[in-house]
Amino acid sequence: MSTYPTSYSRSPTLLFSQNSLNALGRSNFSISRLNEQLATGLDILRPSDDPIRSSTISILDGRLEYTDQLLKNLEFAGNSLGILDHALGDAKSLVDEALAIASGQLSSPSDPESRQGQAVIIDSLISSLFNISNSESLVGFVFGGTAPGTAPVSYLNGGYNFSGGQGGLMAALGSASDIPITLGAGNAIGALSSRIEGSVDLDPDLTDSTRLSDLNGARQLGITSGVFEMSFNTGATMQIDISAADTIGDVADIVEAAIIQYESDNGVTILGSGGVSVSGGSLDFDIAVGGSLEFIDVLGSQVGANLGIVQSPATPLTDTAGTGADLDPNLSWTTPITALNGLGGAALDDLQLNTNGQSVTVDLSGATTLGDIRSALESAGSGLRVEISENGRGLNIITETAGTNNLALSISEVAGGNDTATMLGIRSFANDTPISVFNDGRGVDISTGSPNSAQDIDFTIVLGDDFDIEIDLQPGDIETVETLITAINTQANAQLTAAGRPTTDFSAQLSATSNGIEFTQSPAVGAVGAIGISPGNSPAAEQLGLMSATSSNSNNTLTSEDRAKVRVNNLFTHLLDLAEALRTDDTLGIQIASENMKESLDDLIESQGLVGGYAQRIDTEVVRQEDKELFDLAMRSQLRDLDYAQASSRFSQLQLQLQATMSVIAQTQSRTLLDFLG
């Protein structure tokens, strides 16, 4: 007996067919989607499947991508630090070998020929150090500092020029991002000299083009942008906004325009023909006679105070006192030479630059800005860099080339050069030069405190008539070149006077041109014989350059050798010194080079320990990032990936459902007796 569902007993055939097809389509769609999930292994195939989970997955994808990049960065950093550690280790081994050679030459008698052979070995060690200093990693040259794309050390005129920058290259390394992955200037291999530091405060005036960022401000807190107020003769107030200002000239223009507007709005006369300008280091206001202009800072602001026009207690500007406080401008490369008060109005001329074995006369008479001075000096001397001092008041001259003493840097005067180097504060041997910088920073040793005062004689000046002037220096006498000269003249005058001789028989002074101390005897004494120096009970005469002094003026003048030359204090310098000392059979030179290398060895060990610590932090960060990546992957998998067991069960259910649907459709669509009736 045939049957059919009672629910469709009164339904049209078309509706029945559509409902059947819809049921079949839903089952097929579910099976199709589940097939796609099983094929891809993903539970969410498109964001619309589950917007909330899709958003979370998107965040996790971003985190995983960032973590992956960090791990690549950490891999590069680890490679760079590993090569850096290896290079420092090789340099340490090299220094150990050099120290062993030096120790052998100092501990046992050695002939000059043997020392010549040892010098050749040191030369090979220098070549090895050159290769080590240009070691490369995946990120570039490991001693290149912030510019690892360029070889940091190059051979230049017999010296080794270090051109790497300060600091090290930084990268995104997660919590280890503060770790430099290269080394720059400041380590034993790449040390720079900054000994010639400007000794003169050039004290620049303000100019209209002086940038606000180059001003220390009246309160030494810089210049801040913002709003302050003004009033005239205690009348109405008006706000002035200098936020758009970049230079002090901009500030003057904005303030003057505001005052002119105030004059128009209130029917008063505030400014004279001079308006608002700069004078010296301050803003200057040409106030009309009898006027009283006051500036006021708004609550919580110090804009006017920093500009030096708001005083505490309040002090208005008048026709007799219209200048604000000094804004203390710093030097910049655009600072005009005419604005440098430290020059005292004198014109610049020539100076003598000696570096890398070359002596060049540099003409600064045509310089109009500080930048012109820099260009002239840097173009005249290879391996030379000119910088503005950190306090913004003077110039620093930095040599980048390590070499022997004949390649050292010195700056001296030129006859008729208007004392240009001294005016700029960059003469390397001047009255204010500390004695402590002599002999590559070793200073000068004197004999003092002996029970017998005769044992404290540091050297004797022998005049042409064999009159001896004994010099007994005290610690206070060797603070600067000036204190040394004063002590020598004081003792010489006392001894000449005690002997009944005129004090004009001898004098000591700083050489006007060449870098050294001049000892001069009178022509009358010189007619008998030449002036000379006899060493005493200390090495002071040698360390002051008196034993290698040059004679002039018919042997009436002795000028000491320049012992204040500036050299790079790094391994290249010390190894070059050792090689030279071995070639010249200079036992003292070997000892000094050996002592300096021991200091560099300590720096190498310290640098290697620091790099090792950096490498350990990198390894720790790699583990941390990998753990983080694993956690994110697990979380993303829970949100995104398909549960195969559940999907398989669901697939079986859908297959049964499809079969059942098709069976029902087939059964309900079969023809019955009713199809043939009426």
GIRA-V615667 format. One record per residue. RES is the residue in one small letter. PHI is phi in radians with two decimals (NA if undefined). PSI is psi in radians with two decimals (* if undefined). Layout:
BEGIN
<<RES,PHI,PSI> <RES,PHI,PSI>>
END
This chain:
BEGIN
<<m,NA,2.25> <s,-1.41,2.52> <t,-2.31,2.90> <y,-2.66,2.69> <p,-1.07,2.34> <t,-1.17,-0.43> <s,-1.17,-0.41> <y,-1.85,0.21> <s,-1.08,-0.50> <r,-2.04,0.26> <s,-1.54,2.57> <p,-1.14,2.67> <t,-1.08,-0.67> <l,-1.10,-0.79> <l,-1.10,-0.71> <f,-1.08,-0.70> <s,-1.18,-0.71> <q,-1.14,-0.75> <n,-1.09,-0.67> <s,-1.16,-0.76> <l,-1.15,-0.67> <n,-1.07,-0.78> <a,-1.08,-0.73> <l,-1.17,-0.68> <g,-1.16,-0.69> <r,-1.09,-0.73> <s,-1.14,-0.78> <n,-1.10,-0.70> <f,-1.10,-0.78> <s,-1.07,-0.72> <i,-1.17,-0.71> <s,-1.09,-0.79> <r,-1.11,-0.69> <l,-1.18,-0.60> <n,-1.08,-0.74> <e,-1.13,-0.70> <q,-1.11,-0.75> <l,-1.15,-0.62> <a,-1.24,-0.66> <t,-1.63,-0.36> <g,1.36,0.20> <l,-1.93,2.42> <d,-1.45,-0.59> <i,-1.89,2.06> <l,-1.70,-0.40> <r,-2.67,2.68> <p,-0.96,-0.56> <s,-1.19,-0.28> <d,-1.09,-0.68> <d,-2.79,1.58> <p,-0.98,-0.66> <i,-1.20,-0.87> <r,-1.12,-0.66> <s,-1.08,-0.68> <s,-1.11,-0.76> <t,-1.12,-0.72> <i,-1.10,-0.68> <s,-1.07,-0.72> <i,-1.10,-0.75> <l,-1.14,-0.64> <d,-1.06,-0.76> <g,-1.11,-0.74> <r,-1.11,-0.72> <l,-1.17,-0.66> <e,-1.14,-0.74> <y,-1.12,-0.75> <t,-1.09,-0.68> <d,-1.09,-0.71> <q,-1.18,-0.69> <l,-1.05,-0.73> <l,-1.12,-0.63> <k,-1.15,-0.76> <n,-1.05,-0.74> <l,-1.14,-0.59> <e,-1.12,-0.78> <f,-1.12,-0.73> <a,-1.11,-0.75> <g,-1.08,-0.68> <n,-1.11,-0.79> <s,-1.13,-0.78> <l,-1.18,-0.58> <g,-1.13,-0.78> <i,-1.18,-0.65> <l,-1.09,-0.77> <d,-1.10,-0.71> <h,-1.14,-0.72> <a,-1.13,-0.74> <l,-1.14,-0.64> <g,-1.13,-0.72> <d,-1.13,-0.70> <a,-1.12,-0.67> <k,-1.10,-0.76> <s,-1.09,-0.67> <l,-1.11,-0.76> <v,-1.16,-0.69> <d,-1.01,-0.72> <e,-1.15,-0.75> <a,-1.12,-0.70> <l,-1.14,-0.63> <a,-1.12,-0.71> <i,-1.13,-0.81> <a,-1.09,-0.74> <s,-1.09,-0.68> <g,-1.13,-0.63> <q,-1.30,-0.44> <l,-1.55,-0.49> <s,-1.48,-0.38> <s,-2.40,2.59> <p,-1.01,2.45> <s,-2.47,2.50> <d,-1.54,2.76> <p,-0.99,-0.62> <e,-1.14,-0.70> <s,-1.13,-0.70> <r,-1.17,-0.56> <q,-1.07,-0.73> <g,-1.15,-0.67> <q,-1.17,-0.55> <a,-1.10,-0.61> <v,-1.13,-0.67> <i,-1.13,-0.72> <i,-1.09,-0.66> <d,-1.02,-0.71> <s,-1.18,-0.60> <l,-1.17,-0.63> <i,-1.11,-0.73> <s,-1.09,-0.69> <s,-1.14,-0.71> <l,-1.12,-0.63> <f,-1.05,-0.77> <n,-1.18,-0.69> <i,-1.09,-0.73> <s,-1.16,-0.34> <n,-1.86,0.50> <s,-1.13,2.50> <e,-2.06,2.60> <s,-2.19,-2.95> <l,-1.12,-0.42> <v,-1.67,-0.11> <g,2.20,-2.70> <f,-1.31,2.15> <v,-1.25,-0.33> <f,-1.82,0.30> <g,-1.47,-0.01> <g,1.11,-2.33> <t,-1.43,-0.03> <a,-2.22,1.22> <p,-1.31,-0.02> <g,-1.41,-0.16> <t,-2.11,2.41> <a,-0.99,2.17> <p,-1.30,-0.43> <v,-2.14,2.31> <s,-2.34,2.70> <y,-1.50,2.28> <l,-2.52,1.92> <n,0.90,0.70> <g,1.57,-0.08> <g,-2.08,3.13> <y,-2.13,1.98> <n,-1.60,2.13> <f,-1.73,2.03> <s,-1.97,0.14> <g,-1.19,2.63> <g,-1.42,3.03> <q,-1.26,2.70> <g,1.28,-2.98> <g,-2.28,2.92> <l,-1.30,2.27> <m,-1.87,2.67> <a,-2.57,2.88> <a,-1.29,1.86> <l,-2.25,0.53> <g,1.18,-2.32> <s,-1.25,-0.12> <a,-1.79,0.36> <s,-1.18,-0.25> <d,-1.48,0.08> <i,-1.60,2.17> <p,-1.33,2.41> <i,-1.78,0.04> <t,-2.39,2.87> <l,-1.97,2.49> <g,-2.04,-2.67> <a,-1.05,2.49> <g,2.07,-0.13> <n,-1.73,3.08> <a,-1.09,-0.51> <i,-1.50,-0.67> <g,-2.03,0.80> <a,-1.39,2.52> <l,-1.95,2.82> <s,-1.79,2.33> <s,-2.27,0.56> <r,-1.22,-0.62> <i,-1.39,1.57> <e,-1.83,2.36> <g,-0.93,2.13> <s,-1.64,0.03> <v,-2.05,2.28> <d,-1.37,1.88> <l,-1.26,-0.25> <d,0.77,1.26> <p,-1.31,2.54> <d,-1.38,2.86> <l,-1.27,2.54> <t,-2.26,2.86> <d,-1.02,-0.47> <s,-1.60,0.04> <t,-1.13,2.13> <r,-1.28,2.54> <l,-1.07,-0.54> <s,-1.19,-0.27> <d,-1.69,0.22> <l,-1.92,2.35> <n,-1.37,-0.40> <g,1.48,2.84> <a,-1.14,-0.43> <r,-1.84,0.18> <q,1.03,0.53> <l,-2.13,0.29> <g,1.40,-3.08> <i,-1.93,2.23> <t,-1.86,2.54> <s,-1.49,2.71> <g,2.62,-2.70> <v,-2.06,2.46> <f,-2.44,3.02> <e,-2.07,2.82> <m,-2.41,2.68> <s,-2.56,2.73> <f,-2.16,2.21> <n,0.91,0.76> <t,0.99,0.47> <g,-1.55,-2.63> <a,-1.07,2.68> <t,-1.77,2.75> <m,-2.52,2.44> <q,-1.56,2.51> <i,-2.20,2.21> <d,-1.95,2.06> <i,-1.87,0.37> <s,-1.04,-0.51> <a,-1.48,-0.06> <a,-1.35,2.44> <d,-2.00,-0.54> <t,-2.13,2.91> <i,-1.20,-0.46> <g,-1.13,-0.65> <d,-1.09,-0.73> <v,-1.07,-0.80> <a,-1.05,-0.73> <d,-1.14,-0.75> <i,-1.13,-0.79> <v,-1.13,-0.75> <e,-1.11,-0.73> <a,-1.10,-0.67> <a,-1.16,-0.71> <i,-1.14,-0.71> <i,-1.08,-0.71> <q,-1.12,-0.70> <y,-1.09,-0.74> <e,-1.02,-0.78> <s,-1.15,-0.73> <d,-1.24,-0.54> <n,-1.96,0.02> <g,1.12,0.70> <v,-2.19,2.90> <t,-2.04,2.07> <i,-1.89,-0.85> <l,-1.75,2.55> <g,-1.54,-2.88> <s,-1.16,-0.39> <g,-1.33,-0.34> <g,1.02,-2.50> <v,-1.90,2.23> <s,-2.56,-3.00> <v,-1.97,2.50> <s,-2.46,2.07> <g,1.09,-2.06> <g,-1.92,0.32> <s,-2.30,2.85> <l,-1.36,2.46> <d,-2.22,2.37> <f,-2.10,2.22> <d,-1.55,1.60> <i,-1.51,2.40> <a,-1.07,2.62> <v,-1.00,2.27> <g,1.48,-0.07> <g,-1.47,2.73> <s,-2.40,1.83> <l,-1.80,2.17> <e,-2.16,2.40> <f,-1.91,2.48> <i,-2.31,2.34> <d,-1.42,2.42> <v,-1.24,2.82> <l,-1.01,2.24> <g,1.48,0.04> <s,-2.07,2.65> <q,-2.26,0.48> <v,-1.05,-0.89> <g,-1.16,-0.65> <a,-1.12,-0.72> <n,-1.15,-0.53> <l,-1.39,-0.11> <g,1.38,0.27> <i,-1.97,-0.03> <v,-2.01,2.03> <q,-1.80,2.79> <s,-2.30,1.99> <p,-1.20,2.85> <a,-0.97,2.22> <t,-2.33,1.90> <p,-1.23,2.74> <l,-1.52,2.41> <t,-2.27,3.13> <d,-1.16,-0.36> <t,-1.78,-0.22> <a,-2.51,1.33> <g,-1.90,0.32> <t,-1.93,2.32> <g,-1.36,-3.08> <a,-1.29,2.77> <d,-1.17,2.28> <l,-1.62,0.03> <d,0.86,1.16> <p,-1.20,2.51> <n,-1.55,2.84> <l,-1.24,2.60> <s,-2.49,2.89> <w,-1.19,-0.25> <t,-1.68,0.02> <t,-1.09,2.16> <p,-1.17,2.55> <i,-1.06,-0.61> <t,-1.17,-0.27> <a,-1.61,0.01> <l,-1.55,1.73> <n,-1.14,-0.45> <g,-1.12,-0.31> <l,-1.44,-0.16> <g,1.13,0.40> <g,1.44,-0.05> <a,-1.35,2.65> <a,-1.54,2.52> <l,-1.34,2.65> <d,-2.46,-2.26> <d,-1.69,2.67> <l,-2.47,2.84> <q,-1.83,2.18> <l,-1.96,2.15> <n,-2.09,2.06> <t,-2.79,2.52> <n,0.95,0.63> <g,1.35,0.11> <q,-2.00,2.49> <s,-2.07,2.09> <v,-2.26,2.33> <t,-1.54,2.11> <v,-1.83,2.14> <d,-1.64,2.00> <l,-1.86,0.17> <s,-1.15,-0.44> <g,-1.60,-0.01> <a,-1.22,2.31> <t,-1.92,-0.39> <t,-2.31,2.94> <l,-1.11,-0.57> <g,-1.09,-0.57> <d,-1.14,-0.66> <i,-1.11,-0.78> <r,-1.04,-0.83> <s,-1.06,-0.74> <a,-1.14,-0.75> <l,-1.25,-0.77> <e,-1.21,-0.57> <s,-1.34,-0.40> <a,-1.45,-0.50> <g,-2.16,2.06> <s,-1.20,2.54> <g,1.21,0.47> <l,-2.07,2.46> <r,-2.35,2.39> <v,-1.95,2.26> <e,-2.30,2.71> <i,-1.42,2.36> <s,-1.06,2.78> <e,-1.05,-0.56> <n,-1.46,0.00> <g,1.27,0.36> <r,-2.02,-0.28> <g,-2.55,-3.04> <l,-1.91,2.53> <n,-2.03,2.37> <i,-1.94,2.10> <i,-2.03,2.24> <t,-1.72,2.42> <e,-1.88,0.03> <t,-1.88,2.11> <a,-1.50,2.32> <g,-2.90,-3.09> <t,-1.28,3.06> <n,-1.05,-0.56> <n,-1.25,-0.19> <l,-1.77,0.06> <a,-1.20,2.83> <l,-1.60,2.33> <s,-2.59,2.60> <i,-2.22,2.20> <s,-2.32,3.12> <e,-1.57,2.86> <v,-2.07,2.41> <a,-0.97,2.19> <g,1.38,0.20> <g,-1.59,0.18> <n,1.09,0.49> <d,0.90,0.79> <t,-1.09,-0.80> <a,-1.08,-0.70> <t,-1.17,-0.73> <m,-1.06,-0.69> <l,-1.40,-0.17> <g,1.33,0.39> <i,-2.07,0.23> <r,-1.22,2.25> <s,-1.35,-0.30> <f,-2.30,1.63> <a,-2.28,3.07> <n,-1.03,-0.60> <d,-1.61,0.14> <t,-1.21,2.18> <p,-1.16,2.42> <i,-1.15,-0.40> <s,-1.13,-0.32> <v,-1.57,-0.11> <f,-1.08,2.66> <n,0.97,0.87> <d,1.02,0.65> <g,1.56,0.04> <r,-1.48,-0.25> <g,1.26,-2.70> <v,-2.26,2.31> <d,-1.69,2.37> <i,-2.18,2.88> <s,-1.78,2.18> <t,-2.66,2.65> <g,1.48,0.19> <s,-1.32,2.58> <p,-1.04,-0.62> <n,-1.76,2.02> <s,-1.04,-0.46> <a,-1.14,-0.44> <q,-1.34,-0.17> <d,-1.68,0.10> <i,-1.22,2.10> <d,-1.49,-0.63> <f,-2.90,2.87> <t,-2.17,2.31> <i,-1.62,2.12> <v,-1.85,1.96> <l,-1.32,2.94> <g,-1.07,-0.42> <d,-1.71,0.37> <d,1.20,0.36> <f,-1.43,2.23> <d,-1.66,2.32> <i,-2.00,1.88> <e,-1.52,2.28> <i,-1.96,2.08> <d,-2.00,1.77> <l,-1.51,2.51> <q,-1.92,2.83> <p,-0.91,-0.66> <g,-1.21,-0.30> <d,-1.41,-0.30> <i,-2.00,0.69> <e,-1.45,-0.85> <t,-2.38,2.98> <v,-1.04,-0.68> <e,-1.14,-0.77> <t,-1.15,-0.58> <l,-1.15,-0.83> <i,-1.10,-0.72> <t,-1.08,-0.75> <a,-1.11,-0.74> <i,-1.11,-0.79> <n,-1.14,-0.68> <t,-1.09,-0.83> <q,-1.20,-0.65> <a,-1.15,-0.78> <n,-1.09,-0.70> <a,-1.12,-0.74> <q,-1.26,-0.64> <l,-1.15,-0.74> <t,-1.13,-0.74> <a,-1.11,-0.49> <a,-1.57,0.06> <g,1.31,0.41> <r,-1.85,2.69> <p,-1.25,2.51> <t,-1.20,-0.22> <t,-1.31,-0.09> <d,-1.15,-0.42> <f,-2.64,2.56> <s,-2.69,2.66> <a,-2.11,2.46> <q,-2.75,2.85> <l,-1.27,2.32> <s,-1.06,2.40> <a,-1.17,-0.53> <t,-2.14,-1.14> <s,-1.22,2.64> <n,-1.42,1.81> <g,3.03,3.01> <i,-1.76,2.29> <e,-1.72,2.27> <f,-1.89,2.12> <t,-2.19,2.32> <q,-1.88,2.75> <s,-1.19,2.66> <p,-1.00,-0.57> <a,-1.11,-0.74> <v,-1.24,-0.66> <g,-1.14,-0.38> <a,-1.15,-0.38> <v,-1.51,-0.72> <g,-3.02,3.08> <a,-1.49,2.67> <i,-1.37,2.54> <g,-2.55,3.06> <i,-2.23,2.38> <s,-2.07,2.21> <p,-1.15,2.69> <g,-1.93,-2.46> <n,-1.66,0.28> <s,-2.47,2.88> <p,-1.44,0.25> <a,-1.00,-0.75> <a,-1.06,-0.74> <e,-1.21,-0.76> <q,-1.25,-0.41> <l,-1.50,-0.05> <g,1.39,0.27> <l,-1.36,-0.48> <m,-1.35,-0.23> <s,-2.08,0.54> <a,-1.24,2.69> <t,-1.84,2.51> <s,-1.67,2.60> <s,-2.74,-3.14> <n,0.95,0.91> <s,1.01,0.69> <n,1.14,0.32> <n,-1.64,-0.11> <t,-2.27,2.31> <l,-2.00,2.26> <t,-2.03,2.11> <s,-1.14,2.72> <e,-1.22,2.57> <d,-1.27,1.90> <r,-1.83,0.20> <a,-1.89,0.34> <k,-1.11,2.70> <v,-1.87,2.22> <r,-2.31,2.73> <v,-1.25,2.30> <n,-1.71,1.42> <n,-2.51,-3.10> <l,-1.10,-0.66> <f,-1.01,-0.81> <t,-1.05,-0.81> <h,-1.19,-0.68> <l,-1.21,-0.68> <l,-1.11,-0.70> <d,-1.10,-0.72> <l,-1.13,-0.76> <a,-1.08,-0.76> <e,-1.15,-0.73> <a,-1.11,-0.66> <l,-1.16,-0.71> <r,-1.18,-0.62> <t,-1.63,0.11> <d,0.99,0.76> <d,-1.77,1.69> <t,-1.10,-0.74> <l,-1.10,-0.70> <g,-1.10,-0.67> <i,-1.11,-0.74> <q,-1.13,-0.77> <i,-1.13,-0.78> <a,-1.08,-0.66> <s,-1.12,-0.76> <e,-1.11,-0.72> <n,-1.15,-0.66> <m,-1.16,-0.57> <k,-1.12,-0.67> <e,-1.15,-0.73> <s,-1.14,-0.58> <l,-1.11,-0.71> <d,-1.08,-0.71> <d,-1.12,-0.69> <l,-1.11,-0.78> <i,-1.09,-0.72> <e,-1.12,-0.77> <s,-1.11,-0.70> <q,-1.16,-0.69> <g,-1.12,-0.69> <l,-1.13,-0.78> <v,-1.12,-0.67> <g,-1.08,-0.70> <g,-1.12,-0.71> <y,-1.06,-0.78> <a,-1.08,-0.67> <q,-1.15,-0.69> <r,-1.14,-0.64> <i,-1.11,-0.79> <d,-1.06,-0.74> <t,-1.10,-0.70> <e,-1.21,-0.61> <v,-1.05,-0.80> <v,-1.08,-0.74> <r,-1.11,-0.76> <q,-1.20,-0.63> <e,-1.15,-0.70> <d,-1.11,-0.73> <k,-1.11,-0.72> <e,-1.12,-0.72> <l,-1.10,-0.73> <f,-1.12,-0.77> <d,-1.14,-0.68> <l,-1.10,-0.72> <a,-1.13,-0.74> <m,-1.13,-0.76> <r,-1.13,-0.65> <s,-1.11,-0.71> <q,-1.11,-0.63> <l,-1.45,-0.54> <r,-1.93,-0.64> <d,-1.37,2.71> <l,-1.46,2.45> <d,-1.51,1.78> <y,-1.11,-0.65> <a,-1.11,-0.83> <q,-1.14,-0.70> <a,-1.15,-0.67> <s,-1.12,-0.76> <s,-1.09,-0.73> <r,-1.13,-0.68> <f,-1.08,-0.74> <s,-1.10,-0.72> <q,-1.10,-0.73> <l,-1.17,-0.61> <q,-1.12,-0.77> <l,-1.10,-0.71> <q,-1.09,-0.70> <l,-1.14,-0.77> <q,-1.10,-0.73> <a,-1.12,-0.73> <t,-1.09,-0.80> <m,-1.12,-0.64> <s,-1.14,-0.78> <v,-1.11,-0.75> <i,-1.09,-0.76> <a,-1.09,-0.71> <q,-1.22,-0.76> <t,-1.30,-0.35> <q,-1.59,-0.01> <s,-1.22,2.58> <r,-1.40,2.48> <t,-2.21,3.12> <l,-1.05,-0.55> <l,-1.10,-0.50> <d,-1.11,-0.36> <f,-1.80,-0.13> <l,-1.53,2.61> <g,0.55,*>>
END
